[in-house]
Amino acid sequence: MKKRNDFVYDEIKRLNLQLPFFDVNFTEQYGQCAEDVIVSAMIRAFITRRGKDASKFRYLEIGAHHPIATSATYLLHKRYNMKGVLVEANPHLIADLKNIRPYDTIIEAAVTDKQDKTVSFTISKTSELSSLDPAFITNWPGAGGGIAETISVKTIRINDLMQHFFEDAPPIYMSVDVEGMDLHLLKDMDLSQYRPCIVQTEPSEHYIPDNIKQIIDYMAEKNYLLLAQTNVNLIFFDQAELAL
């Protein structure tokens, strides 16, 4: 069921304007700052230019958290019937992911750039903020911070993840949200062999000053162009694909 865009109608009311003849509806979205709407539009342009079927492509979401709320990929399944791999280290979130996203492969592990088979994982009082870096949790500004528990979780390297689940073709879209460790994972990834068309990452600038520039510069070295930036995430597109 379509829902009216209250932003439009509240502003019309405030400015004492007449109502539009056609309804202005709210765009369905589940991402933290509507990144999924942006990515969906990029994918639509990609498949339109190439005459492809979006359902044939797959996604990878590292740091899946909730199966729907703030999900980077839920809209892509609803809109295009896409499927993929969701990776989440917090064991308390796995049951919901498996129950609500049975069409996806759910991996319970922390993606790291180290060889250790297990790592210490800090779970915050707000599950979305859990991190391999305990200081990220304790230094979180405002409500939502604070450590609930620290546990040991198994790990996987990002290239091993790609080799195992995306050997035939890389994901068209990869989202990385690992609370302060995003650049570490991007640097650990072999982008010469595994190249997602679209890469989304969270710089956590409040915790790592100048990290936005560092990520943009690094991705530019790897021939990825920044095409969108929200209050939370950076979204890049492979320049080689743009040239086609």
C-alpha positions in Angstrom: 0.0 0.0 0.0 1.3 3.4 -1.0 1.9 5.9 1.8 1.7 9.6 1.5 4.9 11.6 1.8 4.3 13.6 5.0 7.4 15.7 4.4 5.6 17.2 1.4 2.2 17.6 3.0 3.5 19.0 6.3 5.4 21.6 4.3 2.4 22.5 2.2 0.4 22.9 5.4 3.1 25.1 7.0 3.3 27.3 3.9 -0.5 27.4 3.5 -0.4 26.1 -0.1 -3.0 24.3 -2.1 -2.8 20.5 -2.3 -1.4 19.0 -5.4 -3.8 17.2 -7.7 -1.7 14.0 -7.9 -0.7 12.3 -4.7 3.0 12.5 -3.7 3.9 9.2 -2.2 6.7 8.2 0.1 9.5 6.1 -1.5 9.9 2.7 0.1 13.3 2.4 1.9 14.9 0.5 4.7 18.5 1.8 4.7 19.8 4.1 7.5 19.8 7.2 5.3 18.0 5.8 2.2 21.2 4.4 0.8 19.2 1.5 -0.5 17.1 3.8 -2.7 20.3 5.3 -4.1 21.9 1.9 -4.8 18.7 0.6 -6.3 18.7 3.5 -8.7 22.3 2.7 -9.6 21.5 -0.9 -10.2 18.5 0.0 -12.3 20.6 2.2 -14.5 23.3 -0.6 -14.8 20.8 -3.3 -15.9 19.0 -0.9 -18.2 22.1 0.0 -20.1 23.2 -3.6 -20.4 19.7 -5.3 -20.9 20.4 -7.5 -17.8 18.1 -9.1 -15.3 18.7 -7.8 -11.8 17.6 -11.0 -10.1 20.7 -12.7 -11.6 23.1 -10.5 -9.6 24.0 -11.0 -6.0 24.9 -8.7 -3.1 27.2 -8.9 -0.1 26.4 -7.2 3.2 29.2 -7.2 5.8 27.7 -6.2 9.2 24.1 -7.1 8.4 22.7 -6.3 11.9 18.9 -6.2 11.7 17.2 -8.2 8.8 15.1 -5.1 7.8 15.8 -2.0 9.8 18.9 -0.1 8.4 19.4 -3.0 6.0 21.4 -2.2 3.0 20.0 -5.1 1.0 16.4 -5.8 2.0 14.9 -3.4 -0.6 17.0 -5.0 -3.4 15.4 -8.4 -2.7 11.9 -6.9 -2.5 12.4 -4.8 -5.6 14.5 -7.1 -7.9 14.3 -10.5 -6.2 18.1 -10.3 -5.7 19.8 -12.6 -3.2 23.2 -12.7 -1.6 25.4 -13.2 1.5 24.9 -11.5 4.8 27.7 -11.6 7.4 27.1 -10.8 11.0 29.3 -11.4 14.0 26.7 -10.7 16.8 25.3 -14.2 17.6 22.2 -12.6 19.1 21.1 -11.3 15.7 21.6 -14.5 13.7 18.2 -16.2 14.4 16.2 -13.2 13.1 18.4 -13.0 10.0 17.9 -16.6 9.2 14.2 -16.5 9.9 13.4 -13.3 7.9 16.1 -13.7 5.1 15.9 -17.5 4.3 16.8 -16.7 0.6 20.2 -15.3 1.7 23.2 -17.1 2.9 23.8 -16.1 6.6 27.4 -16.2 7.8 28.1 -15.9 11.6 31.6 -14.4 11.7 33.6 -11.3 12.0 35.4 -10.2 8.8 38.9 -9.1 9.8 42.2 -8.3 8.1 44.1 -10.7 10.5 44.8 -14.4 10.4 43.5 -15.1 13.9 40.8 -17.8 13.9 38.8 -16.0 16.6 38.7 -12.5 17.9 37.3 -10.6 20.8 34.0 -8.9 19.9 32.4 -6.2 21.9 28.6 -6.1 21.9 27.2 -2.7 22.9 23.9 -2.0 24.7 22.7 -1.1 21.2 23.4 -4.1 18.9 23.9 -1.9 15.8 27.1 -0.5 17.4 28.9 -3.8 18.2 32.5 -3.8 17.1 35.9 -5.4 17.1 37.2 -2.2 18.5 35.9 -1.7 22.1 36.9 2.0 22.1 34.4 2.6 19.3 31.7 1.5 21.7 32.9 3.3 24.8 33.5 6.5 22.9 30.2 6.6 21.1 28.7 10.1 21.5 25.2 10.4 23.0 22.7 7.6 23.8 23.3 4.0 22.6 26.9 3.5 23.8 28.1 1.3 26.6 29.4 -2.3 26.6 26.9 -5.1 27.3 29.4 -8.0 26.9 32.6 -9.1 25.2 32.7 -12.5 23.5 34.9 -14.5 21.3 33.7 -15.0 17.7 35.1 -16.8 14.7 36.6 -14.8 11.8 36.8 -14.9 8.0 39.0 -12.8 5.7 37.3 -10.9 3.0 39.1 -12.6 0.1 38.3 -16.0 1.5 34.7 -14.9 1.7 34.8 -13.8 -2.0 36.5 -17.0 -3.1 34.1 -19.2 -1.3 30.8 -17.5 -2.1 31.6 -15.4 -5.2 34.0 -17.5 -7.2 32.0 -17.3 -10.4 31.2 -13.6 -10.2 31.7 -10.8 -7.7 28.6 -9.2 -6.0 27.2 -6.3 -8.0 26.9 -4.5 -4.6 29.0 -4.8 -1.4 28.1 -3.0 1.8 30.6 -2.7 4.6 29.5 -1.6 8.0 31.9 -2.8 10.7 32.1 0.2 13.0 35.4 1.8 12.5 37.2 -1.1 10.7 35.8 -0.4 7.2 39.0 0.9 5.6 41.0 -2.0 7.0 38.7 -4.5 5.2 38.8 -2.5 1.9 42.6 -2.5 2.0 42.7 -6.2 2.8 40.4 -7.0 -0.2 42.0 -7.9 -3.6 40.0 -5.4 -5.7 42.0 -6.5 -8.8 40.4 -9.9 -8.6 37.1 -9.3 -6.8 35.4 -6.1 -8.0 31.9 -5.3 -6.9 30.3 -2.7 -9.2 29.0 -0.7 -6.3 30.8 -0.4 -2.9 29.2 1.2 0.2 31.2 1.9 3.3 30.8 3.8 6.6 33.7 6.1 7.4 32.8 6.7 11.1 34.3 10.2 10.8 33.2 11.1 14.4 35.6 8.4 15.6 38.3 8.4 12.9 39.0 12.1 11.8 39.8 12.5 8.1 38.6 8.9 7.4 36.2 10.1 4.7 39.2 11.5 2.7 41.3 8.5 3.4 38.6 6.1 2.1 37.9 8.3 -1.0 41.6 8.6 -1.8 42.1 4.8 -1.4 39.1 3.9 -3.5 40.2 6.4 -6.2 43.5 4.6 -6.3 41.5 1.4 -7.0 39.6 3.2 -9.8 36.3 3.6 -7.9 34.5 7.0 -8.1 32.5 8.4 -5.2 29.0 8.8 -6.6 26.9 9.4 -3.5 27.4 10.5 0.1 24.8 10.4 2.9 25.2 11.5 6.5 26.5 8.0 7.3 27.8 6.3 4.2 29.9 6.7 1.1 28.8 4.9 -2.1 31.3 4.2 -4.9 31.0 2.9 -8.5 33.6 1.1 -10.5 34.9 3.5 -13.1 35.6 0.7 -15.5 31.8 -0.1 -15.5 30.9 3.5 -16.0 33.1 3.6 -19.2 31.1 0.8 -20.8 
